[in-house]
Amino acid sequence: MNENPEIFPAYRLVAEFSDGQRLTFDGLTEQQAQARMEAAQALHGDICWYDGVTDQHYDCLLYTSPSP
């Protein structure tokens, strides 16, 4: 049994800021992820661009469960 299972929130955004940082933001809702991203502007400056994450766990922002 895995004692430290990976947890994937329902939504994940990626954004690049004017200070050059590229960060991801998770949320149980898209609005929650976006609010976290917008709050990061206080530390990193303006958002240059953002998009939904697409990787092995996410398809354009939304978590997709792996196929068995």
Distance bins in CASP14 RR format, pairs under 12 A and 6 or more apart:
PFRMAT RR
TARGET T0000
AUTHOR 0000-0000-0000
RMODE 2
METHOD distances of the structure
MODEL  1
6 56 0 0 0 0 0 1 0 0 0 0 0
6 57 0 0 0 0 1 0 0 0 0 0 0
6 63 0 0 0 0 0 1 0 0 0 0 0
6 66 0 0 0 0 0 1 0 0 0 0 0
7 26 0 0 0 0 1 0 0 0 0 0 0
7 27 0 0 0 0 0 1 0 0 0 0 0
7 28 0 0 0 0 0 1 0 0 0 0 0
7 57 0 0 0 0 0 1 0 0 0 0 0
7 63 0 0 0 0 0 1 0 0 0 0 0
8 24 0 0 0 0 0 1 0 0 0 0 0
8 26 0 0 0 0 1 0 0 0 0 0 0
8 27 0 0 0 0 0 1 0 0 0 0 0
8 28 0 0 0 0 0 1 0 0 0 0 0
8 53 0 0 0 0 0 1 0 0 0 0 0
8 55 0 0 0 0 0 1 0 0 0 0 0
8 56 0 0 0 0 0 1 0 0 0 0 0
8 57 1 0 1 0 0 0 0 0 0 0 0
8 58 1 0 0 1 0 0 0 0 0 0 0
8 59 0 0 0 0 0 1 0 0 0 0 0
8 62 0 0 0 0 0 1 0 0 0 0 0
8 63 1 0 1 0 0 0 0 0 0 0 0
8 64 0 0 0 0 1 0 0 0 0 0 0
8 65 0 0 0 0 1 0 0 0 0 0 0
8 66 0 0 0 0 1 0 0 0 0 0 0
9 24 0 0 0 0 0 1 0 0 0 0 0
9 25 0 0 0 0 1 0 0 0 0 0 0
9 26 1 1 0 0 0 0 0 0 0 0 0
9 27 1 0 1 0 0 0 0 0 0 0 0
9 28 1 0 0 1 0 0 0 0 0 0 0
9 29 0 0 0 0 1 0 0 0 0 0 0
9 30 0 0 0 0 0 1 0 0 0 0 0
9 32 0 0 0 0 1 0 0 0 0 0 0
9 33 1 0 0 1 0 0 0 0 0 0 0
9 36 0 0 0 0 0 1 0 0 0 0 0
9 53 0 0 0 0 0 1 0 0 0 0 0
9 57 0 0 0 0 0 1 0 0 0 0 0
9 58 0 0 0 0 1 0 0 0 0 0 0
9 61 0 0 0 0 0 1 0 0 0 0 0
9 62 0 0 0 0 0 1 0 0 0 0 0
9 63 1 0 0 1 0 0 0 0 0 0 0
10 26 0 0 0 0 1 0 0 0 0 0 0
10 27 1 0 0 1 0 0 0 0 0 0 0
10 28 1 0 1 0 0 0 0 0 0 0 0
10 29 1 0 0 1 0 0 0 0 0 0 0
10 30 0 0 0 0 1 0 0 0 0 0 0
10 31 0 0 0 0 0 1 0 0 0 0 0
10 32 0 0 0 0 1 0 0 0 0 0 0
10 33 0 0 0 0 1 0 0 0 0 0 0
10 53 0 0 0 0 0 1 0 0 0 0 0
10 57 0 0 0 0 0 1 0 0 0 0 0
10 58 0 0 0 0 1 0 0 0 0 0 0
10 59 0 0 0 0 0 1 0 0 0 0 0
10 61 0 0 0 0 1 0 0 0 0 0 0
10 62 1 0 0 1 0 0 0 0 0 0 0
10 63 1 0 1 0 0 0 0 0 0 0 0
10 64 0 0 0 0 0 1 0 0 0 0 0
10 65 0 0 0 0 0 1 0 0 0 0 0
11 24 0 0 0 0 0 1 0 0 0 0 0
11 25 0 0 0 0 1 0 0 0 0 0 0
11 26 1 0 0 1 0 0 0 0 0 0 0
11 27 1 0 1 0 0 0 0 0 0 0 0
11 28 1 0 0 1 0 0 0 0 0 0 0
11 29 1 0 0 1 0 0 0 0 0 0 0
11 30 1 0 1 0 0 0 0 0 0 0 0
11 31 0 0 0 0 1 0 0 0 0 0 0
11 32 1 0 0 1 0 0 0 0 0 0 0
11 33 1 0 1 0 0 0 0 0 0 0 0
11 34 0 0 0 0 1 0 0 0 0 0 0
11 35 0 0 0 0 0 1 0 0 0 0 0
11 36 0 0 0 0 0 1 0 0 0 0 0
11 37 0 0 0 0 0 1 0 0 0 0 0
11 52 0 0 0 0 1 0 0 0 0 0 0
11 53 0 0 0 0 1 0 0 0 0 0 0
11 57 0 0 0 0 0 1 0 0 0 0 0
11 58 0 0 0 0 1 0 0 0 0 0 0
11 59 0 0 0 0 0 1 0 0 0 0 0
11 60 0 0 0 0 0 1 0 0 0 0 0
11 61 1 0 1 0 0 0 0 0 0 0 0
11 62 1 0 0 1 0 0 0 0 0 0 0
11 63 1 0 0 1 0 0 0 0 0 0 0
11 64 0 0 0 0 0 1 0 0 0 0 0
12 23 0 0 0 0 0 1 0 0 0 0 0
12 24 1 0 1 0 0 0 0 0 0 0 0
12 25 1 0 0 1 0 0 0 0 0 0 0
12 26 1 0 1 0 0 0 0 0 0 0 0
12 27 1 0 0 1 0 0 0 0 0 0 0
12 28 0 0 0 0 0 1 0 0 0 0 0
12 29 0 0 0 0 0 1 0 0 0 0 0
12 30 0 0 0 0 1 0 0 0 0 0 0
12 32 0 0 0 0 0 1 0 0 0 0 0
12 33 1 0 0 1 0 0 0 0 0 0 0
12 34 0 0 0 0 0 1 0 0 0 0 0
12 36 0 0 0 0 0 1 0 0 0 0 0
12 37 0 0 0 0 0 1 0 0 0 0 0
12 50 0 0 0 0 0 1 0 0 0 0 0
12 51 0 0 0 0 0 1 0 0 0 0 0
12 52 1 0 0 1 0 0 0 0 0 0 0
12 53 1 0 1 0 0 0 0 0 0 0 0
12 54 0 0 0 0 1 0 0 0 0 0 0
12 55 0 0 0 0 1 0 0 0 0 0 0
12 56 0 0 0 0 0 1 0 0 0 0 0
12 57 0 0 0 0 1 0 0 0 0 0 0
12 58 1 0 1 0 0 0 0 0 0 0 0
12 59 0 0 0 0 0 1 0 0 0 0 0
12 60 0 0 0 0 0 1 0 0 0 0 0
12 61 1 0 0 1 0 0 0 0 0 0 0
12 62 0 0 0 0 1 0 0 0 0 0 0
12 63 1 0 0 1 0 0 0 0 0 0 0
12 64 0 0 0 0 0 1 0 0 0 0 0
13 22 0 0 0 0 0 1 0 0 0 0 0
13 23 0 0 0 0 1 0 0 0 0 0 0
13 24 1 0 0 1 0 0 0 0 0 0 0
13 25 1 0 1 0 0 0 0 0 0 0 0
13 26 0 0 0 0 1 0 0 0 0 0 0
13 27 0 0 0 0 1 0 0 0 0 0 0
13 29 0 0 0 0 0 1 0 0 0 0 0
13 30 1 0 0 1 0 0 0 0 0 0 0
13 31 0 0 0 0 0 1 0 0 0 0 0
13 32 0 0 0 0 0 1 0 0 0 0 0
13 33 1 0 1 0 0 0 0 0 0 0 0
13 34 1 0 0 1 0 0 0 0 0 0 0
13 35 0 0 0 0 0 1 0 0 0 0 0
13 36 0 0 0 0 1 0 0 0 0 0 0
13 37 1 0 1 0 0 0 0 0 0 0 0
13 38 0 0 0 0 0 1 0 0 0 0 0
13 40 0 0 0 0 0 1 0 0 0 0 0
13 47 0 0 0 0 1 0 0 0 0 0 0
13 49 0 0 0 0 0 1 0 0 0 0 0
13 50 1 0 1 0 0 0 0 0 0 0 0
13 51 1 0 0 1 0 0 0 0 0 0 0
13 52 1 0 1 0 0 0 0 0 0 0 0
13 53 1 0 0 1 0 0 0 0 0 0 0
13 54 0 0 0 0 0 1 0 0 0 0 0
13 58 0 0 0 0 1 0 0 0 0 0 0
13 60 0 0 0 0 0 1 0 0 0 0 0
13 61 1 0 0 1 0 0 0 0 0 0 0
13 62 0 0 0 0 0 1 0 0 0 0 0
14 21 0 0 0 0 0 1 0 0 0 0 0
14 22 1 0 0 1 0 0 0 0 0 0 0
14 23 1 0 0 1 0 0 0 0 0 0 0
14 24 1 0 1 0 0 0 0 0 0 0 0
14 25 1 0 0 1 0 0 0 0 0 0 0
14 26 0 0 0 0 0 1 0 0 0 0 0
14 33 0 0 0 0 0 1 0 0 0 0 0
14 34 0 0 0 0 0 1 0 0 0 0 0
14 37 0 0 0 0 1 0 0 0 0 0 0
14 40 0 0 0 0 0 1 0 0 0 0 0
14 47 0 0 0 0 0 1 0 0 0 0 0
14 48 0 0 0 0 0 1 0 0 0 0 0
14 49 0 0 0 0 1 0 0 0 0 0 0
14 50 1 0 0 1 0 0 0 0 0 0 0
14 51 1 0 0 1 0 0 0 0 0 0 0
14 52 1 0 0 1 0 0 0 0 0 0 0
14 53 1 0 1 0 0 0 0 0 0 0 0
14 54 0 0 0 0 1 0 0 0 0 0 0
14 55 0 0 0 0 1 0 0 0 0 0 0
14 58 0 0 0 0 1 0 0 0 0 0 0
14 60 0 0 0 0 0 1 0 0 0 0 0
14 61 0 0 0 0 1 0 0 0 0 0 0
15 21 0 0 0 0 1 0 0 0 0 0 0
15 22 1 0 0 1 0 0 0 0 0 0 0
15 23 1 0 0 1 0 0 0 0 0 0 0
15 24 1 0 0 1 0 0 0 0 0 0 0
15 25 1 0 0 1 0 0 0 0 0 0 0
15 33 0 0 0 0 1 0 0 0 0 0 0
15 34 0 0 0 0 1 0 0 0 0 0 0
15 36 0 0 0 0 1 0 0 0 0 0 0
15 37 1 0 1 0 0 0 0 0 0 0 0
15 38 0 0 0 0 1 0 0 0 0 0 0
15 39 0 0 0 0 0 1 0 0 0 0 0
15 40 1 0 0 1 0 0 0 0 0 0 0
15 41 0 0 0 0 1 0 0 0 0 0 0
15 44 0 0 0 0 1 0 0 0 0 0 0
15 45 0 0 0 0 0 1 0 0 0 0 0
15 46 0 0 0 0 0 1 0 0 0 0 0
15 47 1 0 1 0 0 0 0 0 0 0 0
15 48 1 0 0 1 0 0 0 0 0 0 0
15 49 1 0 0 1 0 0 0 0 0 0 0
15 50 1 1 0 0 0 0 0 0 0 0 0
15 51 0 0 0 0 1 0 0 0 0 0 0
15 52 0 0 0 0 1 0 0 0 0 0 0
15 53 0 0 0 0 0 1 0 0 0 0 0
16 22 1 0 1 0 0 0 0 0 0 0 0
16 23 0 0 0 0 1 0 0 0 0 0 0
16 24 0 0 0 0 0 1 0 0 0 0 0
16 37 0 0 0 0 0 1 0 0 0 0 0
16 40 0 0 0 0 0 1 0 0 0 0 0
16 41 0 0 0 0 0 1 0 0 0 0 0
16 44 0 0 0 0 1 0 0 0 0 0 0
16 45 0 0 0 0 0 1 0 0 0 0 0
16 46 0 0 0 0 0 1 0 0 0 0 0
16 47 1 0 0 1 0 0 0 0 0 0 0
16 48 1 0 1 0 0 0 0 0 0 0 0
16 49 1 0 1 0 0 0 0 0 0 0 0
16 50 1 0 0 1 0 0 0 0 0 0 0
16 51 0 0 0 0 1 0 0 0 0 0 0
17 23 1 0 0 1 0 0 0 0 0 0 0
17 25 0 0 0 0 0 1 0 0 0 0 0
17 37 0 0 0 0 1 0 0 0 0 0 0
17 38 0 0 0 0 0 1 0 0 0 0 0
17 39 0 0 0 0 0 1 0 0 0 0 0
17 40 1 0 0 1 0 0 0 0 0 0 0
17 41 1 0 0 1 0 0 0 0 0 0 0
17 42 0 0 0 0 0 1 0 0 0 0 0
17 43 0 0 0 0 1 0 0 0 0 0 0
17 44 1 1 0 0 0 0 0 0 0 0 0
17 45 1 0 1 0 0 0 0 0 0 0 0
17 46 1 0 0 1 0 0 0 0 0 0 0
17 47 1 0 0 1 0 0 0 0 0 0 0
17 48 1 0 0 1 0 0 0 0 0 0 0
17 49 0 0 0 0 1 0 0 0 0 0 0
17 50 0 0 0 0 1 0 0 0 0 0 0
18 40 0 0 0 0 0 1 0 0 0 0 0
18 41 0 0 0 0 1 0 0 0 0 0 0
18 43 0 0 0 0 0 1 0 0 0 0 0
18 44 1 0 0 1 0 0 0 0 0 0 0
18 45 1 0 1 0 0 0 0 0 0 0 0
18 46 1 0 1 0 0 0 0 0 0 0 0
18 47 1 0 0 1 0 0 0 0 0 0 0
18 48 1 0 0 1 0 0 0 0 0 0 0
18 49 0 0 0 0 0 1 0 0 0 0 0
19 40 0 0 0 0 0 1 0 0 0 0 0
19 41 0 0 0 0 0 1 0 0 0 0 0
19 42 0 0 0 0 0 1 0 0 0 0 0
19 43 0 0 0 0 1 0 0 0 0 0 0
19 44 1 0 1 0 0 0 0 0 0 0 0
19 45 1 0 1 0 0 0 0 0 0 0 0
19 46 0 0 0 0 1 0 0 0 0 0 0
19 47 0 0 0 0 0 1 0 0 0 0 0
19 48 0 0 0 0 1 0 0 0 0 0 0
20 43 0 0 0 0 0 1 0 0 0 0 0
20 44 1 0 0 1 0 0 0 0 0 0 0
20 45 0 0 0 0 1 0 0 0 0 0 0
20 46 0 0 0 0 0 1 0 0 0 0 0
20 47 0 0 0 0 0 1 0 0 0 0 0
20 48 1 0 0 1 0 0 0 0 0 0 0
20 49 0 0 0 0 0 1 0 0 0 0 0
21 37 0 0 0 0 0 1 0 0 0 0 0
21 40 0 0 0 0 1 0 0 0 0 0 0
21 41 0 0 0 0 0 1 0 0 0 0 0
21 43 0 0 0 0 1 0 0 0 0 0 0
21 44 1 0 1 0 0 0 0 0 0 0 0
21 45 0 0 0 0 1 0 0 0 0 0 0
21 46 0 0 0 0 0 1 0 0 0 0 0
21 47 0 0 0 0 0 1 0 0 0 0 0
21 48 0 0 0 0 0 1 0 0 0 0 0
22 37 0 0 0 0 0 1 0 0 0 0 0
22 40 0 0 0 0 0 1 0 0 0 0 0
22 44 0 0 0 0 1 0 0 0 0 0 0
22 47 0 0 0 0 0 1 0 0 0 0 0
22 48 0 0 0 0 1 0 0 0 0 0 0
22 49 0 0 0 0 1 0 0 0 0 0 0
22 50 0 0 0 0 1 0 0 0 0 0 0
22 51 0 0 0 0 0 1 0 0 0 0 0
22 53 0 0 0 0 0 1 0 0 0 0 0
23 33 0 0 0 0 0 1 0 0 0 0 0
23 36 0 0 0 0 1 0 0 0 0 0 0
23 37 1 0 0 1 0 0 0 0 0 0 0
23 39 0 0 0 0 0 1 0 0 0 0 0
23 40 1 0 0 1 0 0 0 0 0 0 0
23 41 0 0 0 0 0 1 0 0 0 0 0
23 43 0 0 0 0 1 0 0 0 0 0 0
23 44 1 0 0 1 0 0 0 0 0 0 0
23 45 0 0 0 0 0 1 0 0 0 0 0
23 47 0 0 0 0 0 1 0 0 0 0 0
23 48 0 0 0 0 0 1 0 0 0 0 0
23 50 0 0 0 0 1 0 0 0 0 0 0
23 53 0 0 0 0 0 1 0 0 0 0 0
24 33 0 0 0 0 1 0 0 0 0 0 0
24 36 0 0 0 0 1 0 0 0 0 0 0
24 37 0 0 0 0 1 0 0 0 0 0 0
24 40 0 0 0 0 0 1 0 0 0 0 0
24 50 0 0 0 0 0 1 0 0 0 0 0
24 51 0 0 0 0 0 1 0 0 0 0 0
24 52 0 0 0 0 1 0 0 0 0 0 0
24 53 1 0 0 1 0 0 0 0 0 0 0
24 54 0 0 0 0 0 1 0 0 0 0 0
24 55 0 0 0 0 1 0 0 0 0 0 0
24 57 0 0 0 0 0 1 0 0 0 0 0
24 58 0 0 0 0 1 0 0 0 0 0 0
24 61 0 0 0 0 0 1 0 0 0 0 0
25 31 0 0 0 0 0 1 0 0 0 0 0
25 32 0 0 0 0 1 0 0 0 0 0 0
25 33 1 0 1 0 0 0 0 0 0 0 0
25 34 1 0 0 1 0 0 0 0 0 0 0
25 35 0 0 0 0 1 0 0 0 0 0 0
25 36 1 0 1 0 0 0 0 0 0 0 0
25 37 1 0 1 0 0 0 0 0 0 0 0
25 38 0 0 0 0 1 0 0 0 0 0 0
25 39 0 0 0 0 1 0 0 0 0 0 0
25 40 1 0 0 1 0 0 0 0 0 0 0
25 41 0 0 0 0 0 1 0 0 0 0 0
25 44 0 0 0 0 0 1 0 0 0 0 0
25 47 0 0 0 0 0 1 0 0 0 0 0
25 50 0 0 0 0 1 0 0 0 0 0 0
25 51 0 0 0 0 0 1 0 0 0 0 0
25 52 0 0 0 0 1 0 0 0 0 0 0
25 53 0 0 0 0 1 0 0 0 0 0 0
25 61 0 0 0 0 0 1 0 0 0 0 0
26 32 0 0 0 0 1 0 0 0 0 0 0
26 33 1 0 1 0 0 0 0 0 0 0 0
26 34 0 0 0 0 0 1 0 0 0 0 0
26 35 0 0 0 0 0 1 0 0 0 0 0
26 36 1 0 0 1 0 0 0 0 0 0 0
26 37 0 0 0 0 1 0 0 0 0 0 0
26 52 0 0 0 0 0 1 0 0 0 0 0
26 53 0 0 0 0 1 0 0 0 0 0 0
26 57 0 0 0 0 0 1 0 0 0 0 0
26 58 0 0 0 0 1 0 0 0 0 0 0
26 61 0 0 0 0 0 1 0 0 0 0 0
26 62 0 0 0 0 0 1 0 0 0 0 0
26 63 0 0 0 0 1 0 0 0 0 0 0
27 33 1 0 1 0 0 0 0 0 0 0 0
27 34 0 0 0 0 1 0 0 0 0 0 0
27 35 0 0 0 0 1 0 0 0 0 0 0
27 36 1 0 0 1 0 0 0 0 0 0 0
27 37 0 0 0 0 1 0 0 0 0 0 0
27 52 0 0 0 0 0 1 0 0 0 0 0
27 53 0 0 0 0 0 1 0 0 0 0 0
27 58 0 0 0 0 0 1 0 0 0 0 0
27 61 0 0 0 0 0 1 0 0 0 0 0
27 62 0 0 0 0 0 1 0 0 0 0 0
27 63 0 0 0 0 1 0 0 0 0 0 0
28 35 0 0 0 0 0 1 0 0 0 0 0
28 36 0 0 0 0 0 1 0 0 0 0 0
28 62 0 0 0 0 0 1 0 0 0 0 0
28 63 0 0 0 0 0 1 0 0 0 0 0
29 35 0 0 0 0 1 0 0 0 0 0 0
29 36 0 0 0 0 0 1 0 0 0 0 0
29 61 0 0 0 0 0 1 0 0 0 0 0
29 62 0 0 0 0 0 1 0 0 0 0 0
30 36 0 0 0 0 0 1 0 0 0 0 0
30 37 0 0 0 0 0 1 0 0 0 0 0
30 50 0 0 0 0 0 1 0 0 0 0 0
30 52 0 0 0 0 1 0 0 0 0 0 0
30 53 0 0 0 0 0 1 0 0 0 0 0
30 60 0 0 0 0 0 1 0 0 0 0 0
30 61 1 0 0 1 0 0 0 0 0 0 0
30 62 0 0 0 0 1 0 0 0 0 0 0
30 63 0 0 0 0 0 1 0 0 0 0 0
31 37 0 0 0 0 0 1 0 0 0 0 0
31 38 0 0 0 0 0 1 0 0 0 0 0
31 61 0 0 0 0 0 1 0 0 0 0 0
32 38 0 0 0 0 0 1 0 0 0 0 0
32 39 0 0 0 0 0 1 0 0 0 0 0
33 39 0 0 0 0 0 1 0 0 0 0 0
33 40 0 0 0 0 0 1 0 0 0 0 0
33 50 0 0 0 0 1 0 0 0 0 0 0
33 51 0 0 0 0 0 1 0 0 0 0 0
33 52 0 0 0 0 1 0 0 0 0 0 0
33 53 0 0 0 0 1 0 0 0 0 0 0
33 58 0 0 0 0 0 1 0 0 0 0 0
33 61 0 0 0 0 1 0 0 0 0 0 0
33 62 0 0 0 0 0 1 0 0 0 0 0
33 63 0 0 0 0 0 1 0 0 0 0 0
34 40 0 0 0 0 0 1 0 0 0 0 0
34 41 0 0 0 0 0 1 0 0 0 0 0
34 47 0 0 0 0 0 1 0 0 0 0 0
34 50 0 0 0 0 1 0 0 0 0 0 0
34 51 0 0 0 0 0 1 0 0 0 0 0
34 52 0 0 0 0 0 1 0 0 0 0 0
34 61 0 0 0 0 0 1 0 0 0 0 0
35 41 0 0 0 0 0 1 0 0 0 0 0
36 42 0 0 0 0 0 1 0 0 0 0 0
36 43 0 0 0 0 0 1 0 0 0 0 0
36 47 0 0 0 0 0 1 0 0 0 0 0
36 50 0 0 0 0 0 1 0 0 0 0 0
37 43 0 0 0 0 0 1 0 0 0 0 0
37 44 0 0 0 0 1 0 0 0 0 0 0
37 45 0 0 0 0 0 1 0 0 0 0 0
37 46 0 0 0 0 0 1 0 0 0 0 0
37 47 1 0 0 1 0 0 0 0 0 0 0
37 48 0 0 0 0 0 1 0 0 0 0 0
37 49 0 0 0 0 0 1 0 0 0 0 0
37 50 1 0 0 1 0 0 0 0 0 0 0
37 51 0 0 0 0 0 1 0 0 0 0 0
37 52 0 0 0 0 0 1 0 0 0 0 0
37 53 0 0 0 0 0 1 0 0 0 0 0
37 61 0 0 0 0 0 1 0 0 0 0 0
38 44 0 0 0 0 0 1 0 0 0 0 0
38 45 0 0 0 0 0 1 0 0 0 0 0
38 46 0 0 0 0 0 1 0 0 0 0 0
38 47 1 0 0 1 0 0 0 0 0 0 0
38 50 0 0 0 0 1 0 0 0 0 0 0
39 45 0 0 0 0 0 1 0 0 0 0 0
39 47 0 0 0 0 0 1 0 0 0 0 0
40 46 0 0 0 0 0 1 0 0 0 0 0
40 47 0 0 0 0 1 0 0 0 0 0 0
40 50 0 0 0 0 0 1 0 0 0 0 0
41 47 1 0 0 1 0 0 0 0 0 0 0
41 48 0 0 0 0 0 1 0 0 0 0 0
41 50 0 0 0 0 0 1 0 0 0 0 0
44 50 0 0 0 0 0 1 0 0 0 0 0
50 61 0 0 0 0 0 1 0 0 0 0 0
51 58 0 0 0 0 0 1 0 0 0 0 0
51 60 1 0 0 1 0 0 0 0 0 0 0
51 61 1 0 0 1 0 0 0 0 0 0 0
52 58 1 0 0 1 0 0 0 0 0 0 0
52 59 0 0 0 0 1 0 0 0 0 0 0
52 60 1 0 1 0 0 0 0 0 0 0 0
52 61 1 1 0 0 0 0 0 0 0 0 0
52 62 0 0 0 0 1 0 0 0 0 0 0
52 63 0 0 0 0 0 1 0 0 0 0 0
53 59 0 0 0 0 1 0 0 0 0 0 0
53 60 1 0 0 1 0 0 0 0 0 0 0
53 61 1 0 0 1 0 0 0 0 0 0 0
53 62 0 0 0 0 1 0 0 0 0 0 0
53 63 0 0 0 0 1 0 0 0 0 0 0
53 64 0 0 0 0 0 1 0 0 0 0 0
54 60 1 0 1 0 0 0 0 0 0 0 0
54 61 0 0 0 0 1 0 0 0 0 0 0
54 62 0 0 0 0 1 0 0 0 0 0 0
54 63 0 0 0 0 0 1 0 0 0 0 0
54 64 0 0 0 0 1 0 0 0 0 0 0
55 61 0 0 0 0 0 1 0 0 0 0 0
55 62 0 0 0 0 0 1 0 0 0 0 0
55 63 0 0 0 0 0 1 0 0 0 0 0
55 64 0 0 0 0 0 1 0 0 0 0 0
55 66 0 0 0 0 0 1 0 0 0 0 0
56 63 0 0 0 0 0 1 0 0 0 0 0
56 64 0 0 0 0 1 0 0 0 0 0 0
56 65 0 0 0 0 0 1 0 0 0 0 0
56 66 1 0 0 1 0 0 0 0 0 0 0
56 67 0 0 0 0 0 1 0 0 0 0 0
57 63 1 0 0 1 0 0 0 0 0 0 0
57 64 1 0 0 1 0 0 0 0 0 0 0
57 65 0 0 0 0 1 0 0 0 0 0 0
57 66 1 0 0 1 0 0 0 0 0 0 0
58 64 1 0 0 1 0 0 0 0 0 0 0
58 65 0 0 0 0 0 1 0 0 0 0 0
58 66 0 0 0 0 0 1 0 0 0 0 0
59 65 0 0 0 0 0 1 0 0 0 0 0
59 66 0 0 0 0 0 1 0 0 0 0 0
END
